[in-house]
């Protein structure tokens, strides 16, 4: 019985001792977790379990010093800004201590397993004044790595036309925008930032879609699509893009302007090369000989340079294509080098003969009587004249003389029938010729009258060896009647 009592007492004493030990451990835990964080506690990802508030602050300070901001730049380049570079430091704003004070240490036994992760707004500072220095050290701000953006421009293509060369983005950052964005990222403790996504790069002022640029290209290409042909039968003068380019000038705003004066200069050159009015020319006579007619007369082509240039200027602006005619003050019958063509009258003073051709076919060959040489009433020779009028049954007011066919070509001179003459040709012209006109037998005059019209050429030469003969001194419109 005594032995049993002793055993019971011992067990009671042992239980009391265990209770005291456990109570001591519990009290110790309460006191410990009054100043230390529960196990497995993290603050903003930093493991602070078992740490005092000061220890936790130190751990967070180390984490802040390990802060790194990864900067993603254009073309896949990355750089890093570290907490040490910007002197990043923890600022105790009491939140760590507040989080510790919120623990209930009496329940520490229940917090030995599991864990808590707290997110708190941890105070910190960095040296804002050093941001510019940090940026200066970055590769993206080194001059050799900065490529300025270029605007879209108009360039000439291989085919001689124009196109828009697209803008280039470059790698130059907007310094002030980048500085502000970096500071905002640091203050938000971001891990990464993307310069491209944040639109921090300088932009070209003009892109390929710019309406003004598109319009400029369309306008210049319209003009360069011009292909106008001035067809002079045996030679052509073409205004194509190569010629149009010589007319264009680019102003300071990049507009291609069509220079009206350049167009006029080109037309003047064309006029100098192709006008024949009153100019010397070669002529193949009825015998097949080629003689040189002197300058003078009133037959040939004479371009209206201003009007032709105005029409060409507008045609280029519209990008016209195809054949185009010039504007003329005087027109001839054929636009080839031989502007006389195939329908004309040929008169030889020495032979006192006239030939009339229609479409290169000889229709009439007739003797004639020209102006009286002895009295200075010679018919003019050596040039080509145009028929100025056409009148049937004409009356000369000076003496009332009547003619059936009247084709004047030079002042008082013309071709007409002369019914009062009994003979033509020979040497009559030396002493008893006309007053300067070409007297023609009535039948021949009628055929010629039907063939010839206003504007057709009259070629008069003294002889094939001497195209220019004695010129009239006293020619008159009054027919000399025998």
PALUM-936480 format. One record per residue (C-alpha): residue number from 0; residue in one letter; chain; y, x, z. Coordinates in nm, 2 decimals. Last residue first. Layout:
<sites>
   nr  rest  kette   north    east      up
  NUM     A      A       Y       X       Z
...
</sites>
This chain:
<sites>
   nr  rest  kette   north    east      up
  481     X      A    9.46   -0.24  -17.49
  480     X      A    9.50   -0.37  -17.13
  479     X      A    9.53   -0.11  -16.86
  478     X      A    9.42   -0.30  -16.55
  477     X      A    9.68   -0.32  -16.27
  476     X      A    9.53   -0.20  -15.94
  475     X      A    9.72    0.13  -15.98
  474     X      A    9.63    0.50  -15.96
  473     X      A    9.92    0.74  -15.98
  472     X      A    9.79    1.07  -15.85
  471     X      A    9.42    1.03  -15.88
  470     X      A    9.19    1.32  -15.80
  469     X      A    9.08    1.57  -16.06
  468     X      A    8.71    1.64  -16.02
  467     X      A    8.47    1.69  -15.73
  466     X      A    8.11    1.71  -15.82
  465     X      A    8.14    2.02  -16.04
  464     X      A    7.81    2.13  -16.19
  463     X      A    7.66    1.78  -16.19
  462     X      A    7.99    1.65  -16.33
  461     X      A    8.29    1.46  -16.20
  460     X      A    8.11    1.27  -15.93
  459     X      A    8.11    0.91  -15.82
  458     X      A    7.85    0.75  -15.59
  457     X      A    7.91    0.38  -15.52
  456     X      A    7.73    0.27  -15.21
  455     X      A    7.64   -0.09  -15.11
  454     X      A    7.86   -0.23  -14.83
  453     X      A    7.96   -0.55  -15.00
  452     X      A    7.70   -0.65  -15.26
  451     X      A    7.54   -0.50  -15.57
  450     X      A    7.27   -0.65  -15.78
  449     X      A    7.44   -0.96  -15.92
  448     X      A    7.76   -0.77  -16.00
  447     X      A    7.56   -0.49  -16.16
  446     X      A    7.40   -0.74  -16.40
  445     X      A    7.74   -0.90  -16.47
  444     X      A    7.91   -0.56  -16.53
  443     X      A    7.64   -0.47  -16.78
  442     X      A    7.70   -0.78  -16.98
  441     X      A    8.08   -0.75  -16.95
  440     X      A    8.10   -0.38  -17.06
  439     X      A    8.25   -0.18  -16.77
  438     X      A    8.59   -0.04  -16.69
  437     X      A    8.57    0.17  -16.38
  436     X      A    8.91    0.15  -16.21
  435     X      A    9.18    0.41  -16.20
  434     X      A    9.45    0.26  -16.42
  433     X      A    9.20    0.26  -16.70
  432     X      A    9.15    0.51  -16.98
  431     X      A    9.37    0.58  -17.28
  430     X      A    9.44    0.95  -17.27
  429     X      A    9.14    1.13  -17.11
  428     X      A    8.94    0.82  -17.03
  427     X      A    8.89    0.74  -17.40
  426     X      A    8.68    1.05  -17.44
  425     X      A    8.34    0.89  -17.50
  424     X      A    8.25    0.59  -17.29
  423     X      A    8.35    0.24  -17.38
  422     X      A    8.45    0.05  -17.69
  421     X      A    8.62   -0.27  -17.78
  420     X      A    8.81   -0.31  -17.46
  419     X      A    8.99   -0.63  -17.38
  418     X      A    8.68   -0.77  -17.22
  417     X      A    8.71   -0.52  -16.94
  416     X      A    8.44   -0.59  -16.68
  415     X      A    8.50   -0.47  -16.33
  414     X      A    8.42   -0.18  -16.10
  413     X      A    8.69   -0.09  -15.84
  412     X      A    8.98    0.12  -15.77
  411     X      A    9.31    0.02  -15.61
  410     X      A    9.20    0.12  -15.25
  409     X      A    8.85    0.24  -15.29
  408     X      A    8.55    0.02  -15.35
  407     X      A    8.65   -0.30  -15.54
  406     X      A    8.37   -0.50  -15.71
  405     X      A    8.53   -0.75  -15.95
  404     X      A    8.33   -0.95  -16.21
  403     X      A    8.47   -1.21  -16.45
  402     X      A    8.80   -1.04  -16.50
  401     X      A    9.14   -1.20  -16.55
  400     X      A    9.47   -1.03  -16.60
  399     X      A    9.77   -1.21  -16.44
  398     X      A    9.99   -0.90  -16.45
  397     X      A   10.04   -0.80  -16.09
  396     X      A    9.84   -1.09  -15.95
  395     X      A    9.51   -0.95  -16.08
  394     X      A    9.29   -1.26  -16.12
  393     X      A    8.92   -1.26  -16.02
  392     X      A    8.66   -1.46  -16.19
  391     X      A    8.39   -1.35  -15.95
  390     X      A    8.48   -1.16  -15.63
  389     X      A    8.29   -0.90  -15.43
  388     X      A    8.46   -0.68  -15.17
  387     X      A    8.46   -0.34  -15.01
  386     X      A    8.19   -0.17  -15.20
  385     X      A    8.12    0.15  -15.01
  384     X      A    8.24    0.49  -15.13
  383     X      A    8.05    0.82  -15.18
  382     X      A    8.24    1.13  -15.27
  381     X      A    8.31    1.38  -15.55
  380     X      A    8.53    1.15  -15.76
  379     X      A    8.84    0.94  -15.75
  378     X      A    8.92    0.76  -16.08
  377     X      A    9.19    0.95  -16.25
  376     X      A    9.53    0.78  -16.29
  375     X      A    9.72    1.11  -16.33
  374     X      A    9.87    0.99  -16.66
  373     X      A    9.66    1.22  -16.88
  372     X      A    9.34    1.16  -16.68
  371     X      A    9.34    0.79  -16.75
  370     X      A    9.10    0.62  -16.50
  369     X      A    8.74    0.55  -16.60
  368     X      A    8.58    0.41  -16.91
  367     X      A    8.21    0.31  -16.89
  366     X      A    7.89    0.37  -17.08
  365     X      A    7.59    0.18  -16.94
  364     X      A    7.26    0.25  -16.77
  363     X      A    7.14   -0.06  -16.58
  362     X      A    6.83   -0.14  -16.39
  361     X      A    6.70    0.20  -16.28
  360     X      A    6.44    0.15  -16.00
  359     X      A    6.50    0.31  -15.66
  358     X      A    6.51   -0.03  -15.49
  357     X      A    6.78   -0.14  -15.73
  356     X      A    6.96    0.13  -15.93
  355     X      A    7.27    0.11  -16.13
  354     X      A    7.37    0.39  -16.37
  353     X      A    7.73    0.45  -16.49
  352     X      A    7.83    0.68  -16.78
  351     X      A    8.16    0.84  -16.88
  350     X      A    7.96    1.17  -16.91
  349     X      A    8.24    1.37  -16.75
  348     X      A    8.32    1.10  -16.49
  347     X      A    7.96    1.05  -16.38
  346     X      A    7.90    0.72  -16.20
  345     X      A    7.60    0.63  -15.98
  344     X      A    7.57    0.27  -15.84
  343     X      A    7.34    0.20  -15.55
  342     X      A    7.02    0.04  -15.43
  341     X      A    6.75    0.29  -15.32
  340     X      A    6.89    0.43  -15.00
  339     X      A    7.24    0.59  -14.98
  338     X      A    7.16    0.70  -14.62
  337     X      A    6.94    0.98  -14.73
  336     X      A    6.87    1.11  -14.38
  335     X      A    6.71    0.78  -14.30
  334     X      A    6.90    0.48  -14.18
  333     X      A    6.95    0.32  -14.53
  332     X      A    7.22    0.08  -14.65
  331     X      A    7.52    0.21  -14.46
  330     X      A    7.69    0.07  -14.15
  329     X      A    8.04    0.12  -14.01
  328     X      A    8.15    0.05  -13.65
  327     X      A    7.79    0.07  -13.54
  326     X      A    7.60   -0.03  -13.22
  325     X      A    7.27    0.16  -13.21
  324     X      A    6.93    0.00  -13.26
  323     X      A    6.65    0.00  -13.01
  322     X      A    6.27    0.04  -13.05
  321     X      A    6.04   -0.01  -12.76
  320     X      A    6.07    0.01  -12.38
  319     X      A    6.32   -0.11  -12.13
  318     X      A    6.33    0.03  -11.77
  317     X      A    6.61   -0.22  -11.67
  316     X      A    6.85    0.06  -11.56
  315     X      A    6.76    0.24  -11.87
  314     X      A    6.85   -0.06  -12.09
  313     X      A    7.18   -0.10  -11.91
  312     X      A    7.28    0.26  -11.98
  311     X      A    7.16    0.23  -12.34
  310     X      A    7.37   -0.07  -12.40
  309     X      A    7.68    0.09  -12.25
  308     X      A    7.61    0.41  -12.45
  307     X      A    7.59    0.22  -12.77
  306     X      A    7.92    0.04  -12.69
  305     X      A    8.10    0.36  -12.61
  304     X      A    7.97    0.55  -12.91
  303     X      A    8.03    0.30  -13.18
  302     X      A    7.83    0.48  -13.44
  301     X      A    7.96    0.55  -13.79
  300     X      A    7.70    0.52  -14.07
  299     X      A    7.80    0.59  -14.42
  298     X      A    8.05    0.51  -14.70
  297     X      A    8.42    0.55  -14.68
  296     X      A    8.49    0.84  -14.91
  295     X      A    8.54    1.19  -14.78
  294     X      A    8.33    1.49  -14.74
  293     X      A    8.21    1.64  -15.07
  292     X      A    7.89    1.55  -15.25
  291     X      A    7.65    1.84  -15.30
  290     X      A    7.43    1.80  -15.60
  289     X      A    7.05    1.76  -15.63
  288     X      A    6.93    1.75  -15.99
  287     X      A    6.68    1.48  -16.08
  286     X      A    6.86    1.37  -16.40
  285     X      A    6.98    1.04  -16.25
  284     X      A    7.14    1.24  -15.97
  283     X      A    6.99    1.34  -15.63
  282     X      A    7.26    1.34  -15.37
  281     X      A    7.32    1.58  -15.09
  280     X      A    7.58    1.49  -14.83
  279     X      A    7.93    1.56  -14.72
  278     X      A    8.06    1.32  -14.45
  277     X      A    8.28    1.01  -14.48
  276     X      A    8.04    0.81  -14.25
  275     X      A    7.72    1.00  -14.20
  274     X      A    7.65    0.97  -13.83
  273     X      A    7.31    1.10  -13.73
  272     X      A    7.35    1.43  -13.55
  271     X      A    7.71    1.38  -13.42
  270     X      A    7.62    1.03  -13.31
  269     X      A    7.31    1.14  -13.13
  268     X      A    7.52    1.41  -12.95
  267     X      A    7.77    1.14  -12.86
  266     X      A    7.49    0.92  -12.73
  265     X      A    7.37    1.20  -12.51
  264     X      A    7.72    1.26  -12.38
  263     X      A    7.76    0.89  -12.31
  262     X      A    7.44    0.88  -12.10
  261     X      A    7.56    1.18  -11.91
  260     X      A    7.89    1.00  -11.85
  259     X      A    7.71    0.70  -11.72
  258     X      A    7.53    0.90  -11.46
  257     X      A    7.23    0.69  -11.34
  256     X      A    7.22    0.72  -10.96
  255     X      A    6.92    0.81  -10.76
  254     X      A    6.99    0.73  -10.40
  253     X      A    6.90    0.99  -10.14
  252     X      A    7.20    0.92   -9.92
  251     X      A    7.37    1.24  -10.02
  250     X      A    7.35    1.14  -10.39
  249     X      A    7.07    1.21  -10.63
  248     X      A    7.17    1.26  -10.99
  247     X      A    7.01    1.11  -11.30
  246     X      A    7.10    1.14  -11.66
  245     X      A    6.88    1.46  -11.72
  244     X      A    6.60    1.27  -11.56
  243     X      A    6.64    1.00  -11.83
  242     X      A    6.55    1.25  -12.10
  241     X      A    6.23    1.35  -11.93
  240     X      A    6.15    0.99  -11.85
  239     X      A    6.18    0.88  -12.21
  238     X      A    6.48    0.83  -12.45
  237     X      A    6.33    0.90  -12.79
  236     X      A    6.51    1.00  -13.11
  235     X      A    6.31    0.94  -13.42
  234     X      A    6.32    1.10  -13.76
  233     X      A    6.24    0.99  -14.12
  232     X      A    6.30    0.62  -14.05
  231     X      A    6.60    0.67  -13.82
  230     X      A    6.42    0.50  -13.52
  229     X      A    6.60    0.51  -13.19
  228     X      A    6.31    0.48  -12.96
  227     X      A    6.34    0.37  -12.60
  226     X      A    6.08    0.46  -12.34
  225     X      A    6.21    0.38  -11.99
  224     X      A    5.96    0.41  -11.71
  223     X      A    6.19    0.66  -11.55
  222     X      A    6.45    0.39  -11.49
  221     X      A    6.19    0.16  -11.31
  220     X      A    6.07    0.46  -11.12
  219     X      A    6.42    0.53  -10.99
  218     X      A    6.46    0.17  -10.88
  217     X      A    6.11    0.13  -10.72
  216     X      A    6.16    0.46  -10.53
  215     X      A    6.50    0.36  -10.40
  214     X      A    6.37    0.01  -10.30
  213     X      A    6.08    0.17  -10.10
  212     X      A    6.32    0.39   -9.92
  211     X      A    6.55    0.10   -9.83
  210     X      A    6.26   -0.11   -9.71
  209     X      A    6.12    0.17   -9.48
  208     X      A    5.74    0.14   -9.50
  207     X      A    5.71    0.52   -9.55
  206     X      A    5.88    0.58   -9.22
  205     X      A    6.24    0.69   -9.15
  204     X      A    6.38    0.83   -8.82
  203     X      A    6.07    1.02   -8.74
  202     X      A    5.97    0.97   -8.38
  201     X      A    6.00    1.19   -8.08
  200     X      A    5.69    1.18   -7.86
  199     X      A    5.68    1.00   -7.53
  198     X      A    5.51    0.68   -7.64
  197     X      A    5.31    0.63   -7.32
  196     X      A    4.99    0.61   -7.51
  195     X      A    5.07    0.94   -7.69
  194     X      A    5.16    1.12   -7.37
  193     X      A    4.84    1.00   -7.20
  192     X      A    4.83    1.03   -6.82
  191     X      A    4.55    1.13   -6.59
  190     X      A    4.46    1.14   -6.22
  189     X      A    4.74    0.91   -6.11
  188     X      A    4.89    0.98   -5.77
  187     X      A    5.15    0.70   -5.82
  186     X      A    5.43    0.94   -5.73
  185     X      A    5.27    1.19   -5.96
  184     X      A    5.25    0.95   -6.25
  183     X      A    5.61    0.84   -6.20
  182     X      A    5.73    1.20   -6.20
  181     X      A    5.54    1.27   -6.52
  180     X      A    5.69    0.96   -6.69
  179     X      A    6.04    1.06   -6.59
  178     X      A    6.01    1.41   -6.72
  177     X      A    5.85    1.29   -7.04
  176     X      A    6.13    1.04   -7.11
  175     X      A    6.39    1.31   -7.05
  174     X      A    6.22    1.57   -7.27
  173     X      A    6.13    1.35   -7.57
  172     X      A    5.83    1.54   -7.69
  171     X      A    5.80    1.73   -8.01
  170     X      A    5.45    1.73   -8.16
  169     X      A    5.51    1.62   -8.52
  168     X      A    5.48    1.26   -8.64
  167     X      A    5.50    1.34   -9.01
  166     X      A    5.66    1.08   -9.24
  165     X      A    5.49    0.97   -9.55
  164     X      A    5.58    1.12   -9.89
  163     X      A    5.71    0.83  -10.09
  162     X      A    5.66    0.84  -10.47
  161     X      A    5.85    0.95  -10.78
  160     X      A    5.75    0.98  -11.15
  159     X      A    5.70    1.31  -11.34
  158     X      A    5.32    1.27  -11.37
  157     X      A    5.26    1.54  -11.10
  156     X      A    5.47    1.35  -10.85
  155     X      A    5.83    1.39  -10.75
  154     X      A    5.91    1.34  -10.39
  153     X      A    6.10    1.07  -10.19
  152     X      A    6.10    1.13   -9.82
  151     X      A    5.94    1.00   -9.50
  150     X      A    6.11    1.14   -9.20
  149     X      A    5.99    1.46   -9.03
  148     X      A    5.89    1.50   -8.67
  147     X      A    5.97    1.83   -8.51
  146     X      A    5.68    2.06   -8.45
  145     X      A    5.68    2.21   -8.10
  144     X      A    5.40    2.46   -8.03
  143     X      A    5.60    2.77   -8.11
  142     X      A    5.89    2.64   -7.90
  141     X      A    5.67    2.60   -7.59
  140     X      A    5.71    2.26   -7.44
  139     X      A    5.35    2.15   -7.52
  138     X      A    5.22    2.47   -7.36
  137     X      A    5.35    2.37   -7.02
  136     X      A    5.55    2.63   -6.83
  135     X      A    5.88    2.46   -6.91
  134     X      A    5.74    2.13   -6.77
  133     X      A    5.67    2.30   -6.44
  132     X      A    6.02    2.44   -6.43
  131     X      A    6.17    2.10   -6.50
  130     X      A    5.95    1.94   -6.23
  129     X      A    6.08    2.20   -5.97
  128     X      A    6.36    1.99   -5.84
  127     X      A    6.13    1.70   -5.77
  126     X      A    5.96    1.91   -5.50
  125     X      A    5.68    1.70   -5.37
  124     X      A    5.64    1.46   -5.08
  123     X      A    5.36    1.26   -4.92
  122     X      A    5.29    0.93   -4.75
  121     X      A    4.95    0.79   -4.76
  120     X      A    4.94    0.43   -4.87
  119     X      A    4.61    0.33   -4.72
  118     X      A    4.27    0.25   -4.86
  117     X      A    4.00    0.25   -4.60
  116     X      A    3.63    0.31   -4.66
  115     X      A    3.41    0.20   -4.37
  114     X      A    3.06    0.31   -4.28
  113     X      A    2.70    0.21   -4.21
  112     X      A    2.54    0.35   -3.90
  111     X      A    2.70    0.46   -3.58
  110     X      A    2.93    0.16   -3.59
  109     X      A    2.74   -0.07   -3.36
  108     X      A    2.74    0.18   -3.07
  107     X      A    3.12    0.23   -3.12
  106     X      A    3.18   -0.13   -3.03
  105     X      A    3.38   -0.05   -2.72
  104     X      A    3.59    0.19   -2.93
  103     X      A    3.76   -0.10   -3.12
  102     X      A    3.92    0.08   -3.41
  101     X      A    4.27   -0.04   -3.50
  100     X      A    4.42    0.26   -3.32
   99     X      A    4.25    0.49   -3.57
   98     X      A    4.41    0.30   -3.87
   97     X      A    4.75    0.32   -3.69
   96     X      A    4.71    0.69   -3.64
   95     X      A    4.64    0.74   -4.01
   94     X      A    4.93    0.51   -4.10
   93     X      A    5.18    0.69   -3.88
   92     X      A    5.41    0.81   -4.16
   91     X      A    5.29    1.16   -4.15
   90     X      A    5.41    1.32   -4.48
   89     X      A    5.15    1.51   -4.67
   88     X      A    5.27    1.79   -4.90
   87     X      A    5.29    1.85   -5.28
   86     X      A    5.46    2.17   -5.36
   85     X      A    5.49    2.08   -5.73
   84     X      A    5.27    2.36   -5.86
   83     X      A    5.04    2.34   -5.56
   82     X      A    4.97    1.97   -5.64
   81     X      A    4.85    2.07   -5.98
   80     X      A    4.97    1.98   -6.33
   79     X      A    4.69    2.01   -6.59
   78     X      A    4.69    2.03   -6.97
   77     X      A    4.50    1.86   -7.24
   76     X      A    4.51    1.88   -7.62
   75     X      A    4.34    1.61   -7.83
   74     X      A    4.59    1.62   -8.12
   73     X      A    4.87    1.47   -7.91
   72     X      A    4.86    1.53   -7.54
   71     X      A    4.64    1.42   -7.25
   70     X      A    4.79    1.54   -6.92
   69     X      A    4.55    1.58   -6.63
   68     X      A    4.72    1.54   -6.29
   67     X      A    4.57    1.75   -6.02
   66     X      A    4.57    1.69   -5.64
   65     X      A    4.40    1.97   -5.44
   64     X      A    4.70    2.00   -5.22
   63     X      A    4.67    1.63   -5.16
   62     X      A    4.31    1.67   -5.06
   61     X      A    4.40    1.95   -4.82
   60     X      A    4.67    1.72   -4.67
   59     X      A    4.41    1.45   -4.64
   58     X      A    4.19    1.68   -4.44
   57     X      A    4.48    1.79   -4.22
   56     X      A    4.58    1.43   -4.15
   55     X      A    4.22    1.35   -4.07
   54     X      A    4.21    1.64   -3.82
   53     X      A    4.53    1.51   -3.66
   52     X      A    4.40    1.16   -3.64
   51     X      A    4.08    1.30   -3.47
   50     X      A    3.78    1.34   -3.68
   49     X      A    3.43    1.20   -3.62
   48     X      A    3.42    1.04   -3.97
   47     X      A    3.72    1.16   -4.18
   46     X      A    3.56    1.18   -4.52
   45     X      A    3.84    1.16   -4.78
   44     X      A    3.81    0.88   -5.04
   43     X      A    4.14    0.72   -4.96
   42     X      A    4.04    0.72   -4.59
   41     X      A    3.67    0.75   -4.53
   40     X      A    3.47    0.66   -4.22
   39     X      A    3.10    0.77   -4.21
   38     X      A    3.11    0.81   -3.83
   37     X      A    3.38    0.62   -3.63
   36     X      A    3.71    0.79   -3.62
   35     X      A    3.81    0.99   -3.31
   34     X      A    4.06    0.94   -3.03
   33     X      A    3.93    0.62   -2.88
   32     X      A    3.60    0.70   -3.04
   31     X      A    3.55    0.97   -2.78
   30     X      A    3.65    0.76   -2.47
   29     X      A    3.42    0.48   -2.58
   28     X      A    3.15    0.72   -2.67
   27     X      A    3.18    0.89   -2.33
   26     X      A    3.16    0.55   -2.16
   25     X      A    2.85    0.47   -2.36
   24     X      A    2.69    0.80   -2.28
   23     X      A    2.77    0.76   -1.91
   22     X      A    2.64    0.41   -1.91
   21     X      A    2.33    0.54   -2.08
   20     X      A    2.29    0.81   -1.82
   19     X      A    2.36    0.56   -1.53
   18     X      A    2.11    0.32   -1.67
   17     X      A    1.85    0.60   -1.71
   16     X      A    1.91    0.70   -1.35
   15     X      A    1.88    0.35   -1.23
   14     X      A    1.56    0.32   -1.42
   13     X      A    1.43    0.64   -1.27
   12     X      A    1.52    0.52   -0.91
   11     X      A    1.34    0.19   -0.97
   10     X      A    1.04    0.37   -1.10
    9     X      A    1.04    0.60   -0.80
    8     X      A    1.07    0.31   -0.56
    7     X      A    0.78    0.13   -0.72
    6     X      A    0.56    0.44   -0.70
    5     X      A    0.65    0.49   -0.33
    4     X      A    0.56    0.13   -0.26
    3     X      A    0.23    0.16   -0.43
    2     X      A    0.14    0.46   -0.23
    1     X      A    0.23    0.28    0.09
    0     X      A    0.00    0.00    0.00
</sites>
